[in-house]
Amino acid sequence: MAKPLVVGNWKSYVNSLKEAKQLLHALEKSMPREARAGAVLCPPFPLLDTLARNYRGTCFSFGAQDAFYESGAHTGEVSMALVKDAKAKYVILGHAERRARGDTDMIVAKKTGAALDARLTPIVCVGELARDKEGHYLAELEQSVLASLEYVGPQSFKKIVIAYEPVWAIGAPLPPSARVIRETVIFIRKALAQRFDRADVLKARILYGGAVNGDSVAGLISESCADGFLLGRASVDAEAFAGIIRAYT
Ligand code: PEP
């Protein structure tokens, strides 16, 4: 099985290079010497290149929080090639906060294809807006998972990471129970098995994201079936982030 991943999405929480370096300094001091999980940090674009180059060869890998599927006349967008050139390995795609600003499954699919072409590892976020008693949200989720991976072929499927992030849990005080996460991760694997090789689907990394912190993580590691976590708030709290990595030692 691939190593679990703990991915920190710094969003716009960090607003200067000085702040970023302070956070990394605190993180380096708190990180365990050895851990079973990989640590990926996704700072805002203007910090990505400097941090990814300066911290090369450390226990951290770096990623972007989004990128565009084309280069050219696209004011304000950043291409996958530029993310790659910044020495990033990963790119988060389809985060709920990008989807809320207009990223559809089709756009996420194009971005995922472009990320793979640029030899980046896409972390493709999917998750229902809300749950209903009748379970209609499951059809919504299945459709979103498959549509977001529309341009992923059987070989490149092995390279992607999926993050299950129920929108209702992002920013919430507490994550859902390990059982709720486990059942949904299994559901996502079943959806993926409609399109991809079963053995590859079983090996695919599916992270969970939404309100994970140091208090909740131990139970989620042992019982949720998630292959790691995508963190928002906890990613800019050095003790919380390192504590989550330590929970994997
Ligand atoms: C997120 O935005 O992806 C996220 C998981 O946020 P938080 O951890 O703050 O709920």
Boltz pocket constraint, residues with backbone or C-beta under 6 A from the ligand:
constraints:
  - pocket:
      binder: B
      contacts: [[A, 9], [A, 165], [A, 169], [A, 170], [A, 171], [A, 172], [A, 209], [A, 210], [A, 211], [A, 212], [A, 230], [A, 231], [A, 232], [A, 233], [A, 234]]
      max_distance: 6.0
